[in-house]
Amino acid sequence: MPCLCPDELTFHRLTLSHSYFSAFATSPWLPLPLFLIYRLIAGFYLLSWLIYSGFTYGNYWFLYFSNWVFMFVTAHFLMAMFITTHYCCGSGVEDDPAGFGPRRFKSETYIVGLSFDDENDEEGEGTTYAKPEVDDNELTFWYKVSWLLFTIASVNSLVASFAYWTSDYSGGEINGVTVNENIVASVLMVFEVTFSNIPIRLLHFIYSHVFGSTYVLFTVIYWAAGGKDKEGKRYIYTRLNYEKHPEEAILTVFIMLIILQFMMHLFNFLLFRFRTWLVSKMQ
């Protein structure tokens, strides 16, 4: 099972281009109606908790990394929900480059490079593969936004969960917001990586890195401007105390942006490669 290929390190892989936008609407394992129901439930469930978290944190909601990430996870599922609904209710070639439209209610597969013989799929059983030499930019603006949201959410949900349970959590009371932001969100994103057809590219790490860097820059500006948290402290997180422990803060930023984020992105990429290998063997 090859995981790293020279092609993954080319500049083209940095772009948000893909041969089939159906890959963002379907699952290789779940029938389309079931996959749609799952995304509908997840989208509205996360939205309700996102709204509730706003009331819980009040004016200080924007201070915390877990809230930023949870917003992107929710945005991904809402966007994915509409994309799957559109595909399910499409009308053929105009709505899908493969020309399937609403006739497709089985599990489907859209993976670049696993087959050179997709034209032989005469019965249309959901095993259409994009050819590696035809990696055209079929995605519209909103599909690219969806892919961007997925990339940022899938990586940073794992980063936020890992950081919270290994560093921030001090044994206090665990409430519903904490559980959903630091457990449910990451579990759902791993589920998306495993059960959807969304591709993951190694160089897309840069997008999640920019997101994390933006948050770190925000914490620095907020501290420099004299900002305080809900309890009146001059720092948002204990390990990001730029005033009293700048060395620890710099080390934390380095671990978060360079080591932890790349490890989580690599984990998702390997999981994606395993998924494509498994699909190629089973279908």
C-alpha positions as CSV (number, residue, x, y, z in Angstrom):
1,M,0.0,0.0,0.0
2,P,1.9,3.1,-1.2
3,C,1.4,6.1,1.1
4,L,3.9,8.6,-0.2
5,C,4.3,9.2,-3.9
6,P,6.5,11.8,-5.7
7,D,3.2,13.1,-7.3
8,E,2.0,14.1,-3.8
9,L,4.8,16.6,-3.5
10,T,4.2,18.4,-6.8
11,F,2.9,22.0,-6.8
12,H,-0.3,20.9,-8.5
13,R,-1.2,18.9,-5.4
14,L,-1.3,22.2,-3.4
15,T,-4.3,23.4,-5.4
16,L,-8.0,22.6,-4.7
17,S,-8.6,20.7,-8.0
18,H,-10.2,17.3,-8.5
19,S,-11.7,15.3,-11.4
20,Y,-15.1,14.5,-9.7
21,F,-17.0,16.8,-7.3
22,S,-19.2,13.8,-6.6
23,A,-16.3,12.7,-4.3
24,F,-17.4,15.3,-1.9
25,A,-21.1,14.1,-1.8
26,T,-20.8,10.4,-1.6
27,S,-19.4,7.5,0.4
28,P,-17.6,4.3,-0.8
29,W,-19.3,2.3,2.0
30,L,-22.7,3.8,2.7
31,P,-25.7,4.1,0.4
32,L,-26.3,7.7,-0.6
33,P,-29.6,8.1,1.3
34,L,-28.1,6.8,4.5
35,F,-25.0,9.0,4.0
36,L,-27.3,12.0,3.5
37,I,-29.2,11.3,6.7
38,Y,-26.0,11.0,8.6
39,R,-24.7,14.4,7.4
40,L,-28.1,16.0,8.0
41,I,-28.2,14.8,11.6
42,A,-24.5,15.7,12.2
43,G,-24.9,19.1,10.7
44,F,-27.9,20.2,12.7
45,Y,-26.6,18.6,15.9
46,L,-23.3,20.4,15.7
47,L,-25.1,23.7,14.8
48,S,-27.3,23.4,17.9
49,W,-24.2,23.0,20.1
50,L,-22.3,25.8,18.4
51,I,-25.2,28.1,19.2
52,Y,-25.3,26.8,22.8
53,S,-21.6,27.4,23.2
54,G,-22.1,31.0,22.2
55,F,-24.4,31.5,25.1
56,T,-22.1,29.5,27.4
57,Y,-18.9,31.6,26.7
58,G,-20.7,34.9,26.0
59,N,-18.5,37.7,24.8
60,Y,-15.4,35.6,25.4
61,W,-16.4,32.8,22.9
62,F,-13.9,34.0,20.3
63,L,-10.9,33.6,22.6
64,Y,-10.7,29.8,22.6
65,F,-9.1,27.6,19.9
66,S,-11.6,24.8,20.5
67,N,-14.5,27.2,19.6
68,W,-12.8,28.3,16.4
69,V,-12.3,24.7,15.4
70,F,-15.8,23.7,16.4
71,M,-17.1,26.4,14.1
72,F,-15.2,25.0,11.2
73,V,-16.3,21.5,11.9
74,T,-19.9,22.7,12.0
75,A,-19.4,24.7,8.8
76,H,-18.0,21.6,7.1
77,F,-20.9,19.4,7.9
78,L,-23.5,22.1,6.9
79,M,-21.7,22.5,3.6
80,A,-21.4,18.8,3.1
81,M,-25.0,18.4,4.0
82,F,-26.1,20.8,1.2
83,I,-23.6,19.2,-1.3
84,T,-24.9,15.7,-0.7
85,T,-28.5,16.9,-0.9
86,H,-27.8,18.7,-4.2
87,Y,-26.1,15.5,-5.6
88,C,-29.0,13.3,-4.4
89,C,-31.5,15.6,-6.1
90,G,-29.5,16.4,-9.2
91,S,-30.7,16.0,-12.7
92,G,-27.8,14.2,-14.5
93,V,-24.9,15.5,-16.5
94,E,-25.4,19.2,-15.6
95,D,-25.1,18.4,-11.9
96,D,-22.4,15.7,-12.0
97,P,-19.5,15.3,-14.4
98,A,-20.0,11.5,-14.3
99,G,-23.6,12.0,-15.5
100,F,-25.2,9.9,-12.8
101,G,-27.6,12.4,-11.2
102,P,-30.5,11.1,-9.0
103,R,-30.3,7.6,-10.3
104,R,-27.4,6.8,-7.9
105,F,-28.5,5.5,-4.5
106,K,-25.8,3.0,-3.8
107,S,-22.4,3.5,-2.3
108,E,-20.0,5.2,-4.8
109,T,-16.3,5.5,-5.3
110,Y,-14.3,8.3,-6.8
111,I,-10.6,7.9,-6.3
112,V,-7.9,9.3,-8.5
113,G,-5.4,6.8,-9.7
114,L,-6.8,3.4,-8.7
115,S,-8.1,2.4,-12.1
116,F,-7.4,3.0,-15.8
117,D,-10.4,1.1,-16.9
118,D,-13.4,3.1,-15.5
119,E,-15.0,3.1,-18.9
120,N,-15.8,-0.6,-18.5
121,D,-18.2,0.2,-15.7
122,E,-21.2,-0.3,-18.0
123,E,-23.7,-1.2,-15.3
124,G,-22.8,1.8,-13.2
125,E,-22.4,0.1,-9.9
126,G,-20.6,2.9,-8.2
127,T,-17.0,2.1,-9.0
128,T,-16.0,5.0,-11.2
129,Y,-12.4,6.1,-10.8
130,A,-10.8,9.3,-12.0
131,K,-7.7,8.8,-14.2
132,P,-4.5,10.3,-12.7
133,E,-3.7,12.0,-16.0
134,V,-7.1,13.7,-16.1
135,D,-7.0,15.5,-12.8
136,D,-9.0,18.3,-14.1
137,N,-10.4,21.1,-12.1
138,E,-14.1,20.2,-12.1
139,L,-14.8,21.8,-8.7
140,T,-16.9,24.9,-8.4
141,F,-16.2,27.6,-5.9
142,W,-18.4,26.1,-3.2
143,Y,-16.9,22.6,-3.5
144,K,-13.5,24.2,-3.1
145,V,-14.7,25.9,0.1
146,S,-16.1,22.6,1.3
147,W,-12.7,20.9,0.7
148,L,-10.9,23.7,2.5
149,L,-13.3,23.5,5.5
150,F,-12.8,19.7,5.6
151,T,-9.0,20.0,5.6
152,I,-8.9,22.6,8.3
153,A,-11.6,20.9,10.5
154,S,-10.2,17.3,10.1
155,V,-6.7,18.3,11.3
156,N,-7.4,20.9,13.9
157,S,-10.2,19.0,15.6
158,L,-7.6,16.3,16.4
159,V,-5.1,19.0,17.5
160,A,-7.7,20.7,19.7
161,S,-8.8,17.4,21.3
162,F,-5.2,16.2,21.9
163,A,-4.2,19.6,23.4
164,Y,-7.2,19.8,25.6
165,W,-7.0,16.4,27.2
166,T,-3.2,16.3,27.6
167,S,-2.6,19.9,28.7
168,D,-5.7,22.1,29.4
169,Y,-7.9,19.6,31.3
170,S,-7.2,19.8,35.0
171,G,-9.7,17.2,36.3
172,G,-12.7,19.6,36.7
173,E,-16.3,19.2,35.7
174,I,-16.9,18.0,32.1
175,N,-20.0,19.6,30.4
176,G,-21.8,19.1,27.2
177,V,-19.9,21.8,25.3
178,T,-16.5,20.3,26.4
179,V,-17.6,16.8,25.2
180,N,-18.8,18.0,21.9
181,E,-15.9,20.3,21.1
182,N,-13.2,18.0,22.3
183,I,-14.5,14.5,21.6
184,V,-17.6,14.4,19.3
185,A,-16.1,16.9,16.8
186,S,-12.9,14.9,16.3
187,V,-14.7,11.6,16.2
188,L,-17.1,12.9,13.4
189,M,-14.1,14.2,11.4
190,V,-12.3,10.9,11.6
191,F,-15.6,9.3,10.5
192,E,-15.6,11.7,7.5
193,V,-12.1,10.8,6.5
194,T,-12.9,7.1,6.7
195,F,-16.4,6.9,5.3
196,S,-16.5,9.7,2.7
197,N,-14.9,9.9,-0.7
198,I,-13.2,13.2,0.0
199,P,-9.5,13.1,-1.0
200,I,-6.7,14.2,1.3
201,R,-3.5,15.6,-0.1
202,L,-0.2,15.8,1.8
203,L,0.5,19.4,0.8
204,H,-2.9,20.6,2.0
205,F,-1.2,20.7,5.4
206,I,-0.5,24.3,4.6
207,Y,-4.2,25.2,4.9
208,S,-4.6,23.9,8.5
209,H,-1.2,25.5,9.3
210,V,-2.4,28.9,8.2
211,F,-5.5,28.4,10.3
212,G,-3.5,27.6,13.4
213,S,-1.0,30.4,12.7
214,T,-3.9,32.8,12.5
215,Y,-5.2,31.8,15.9
216,V,-1.7,32.1,17.4
217,L,-1.3,35.6,15.9
218,F,-4.7,36.5,17.3
219,T,-3.6,35.5,20.8
220,V,-0.4,37.6,20.6
221,I,-2.3,40.6,19.4
222,Y,-5.0,40.2,22.0
223,W,-2.3,39.9,24.8
224,A,-0.4,42.9,23.4
225,A,-3.5,45.0,23.4
226,G,-4.1,44.2,27.1
227,G,-6.9,41.7,26.5
228,K,-8.1,39.5,29.4
229,D,-10.1,36.3,29.7
230,K,-13.4,35.9,31.6
231,E,-11.5,35.6,34.9
232,G,-9.4,38.7,34.3
233,K,-6.2,36.8,33.5
234,R,-3.7,38.2,31.0
235,Y,-3.6,35.0,29.0
236,I,-6.1,32.7,27.3
237,Y,-4.3,29.4,28.0
238,T,-1.8,28.8,30.8
239,R,0.8,27.5,28.3
240,L,0.3,30.7,26.2
241,N,1.3,33.1,29.0
242,Y,3.5,35.5,26.9
243,E,4.1,37.9,29.7
244,K,5.4,35.6,32.5
245,H,6.5,32.5,30.6
246,P,7.4,33.5,27.1
247,E,9.8,30.5,26.6
248,E,7.0,28.0,27.4
249,A,4.6,29.9,25.1
250,I,7.1,29.8,22.2
251,L,7.7,26.1,22.7
252,T,3.9,25.5,22.9
253,V,3.4,27.4,19.6
254,F,6.2,25.4,17.9
255,I,4.8,22.1,19.0
256,M,1.3,23.0,18.0
257,L,2.0,24.5,14.6
258,I,4.9,22.4,13.4
259,I,4.9,19.0,15.1
260,L,1.3,18.4,16.3
261,Q,-0.5,19.7,13.2
262,F,1.7,17.9,10.8
263,M,1.4,14.6,12.8
264,M,-2.4,14.9,12.7
265,H,-2.5,15.8,9.0
266,L,-0.2,12.8,8.3
267,F,-2.5,10.6,10.3
268,N,-5.5,11.7,8.2
269,F,-3.5,11.2,5.0
270,L,-2.4,7.7,6.0
271,L,-6.0,6.9,6.9
272,F,-7.1,8.2,3.6
273,R,-4.5,6.1,1.7
274,F,-5.6,3.0,3.7
275,R,-9.2,3.8,2.8
276,T,-8.4,4.0,-0.9
277,W,-6.3,0.8,-0.7
278,L,-9.2,-1.0,1.0
279,V,-11.7,0.3,-1.5
280,S,-9.6,-0.9,-4.4
281,K,-9.4,-4.4,-2.9
282,M,-13.0,-4.7,-2.0
283,Q,-14.6,-3.1,-5.0
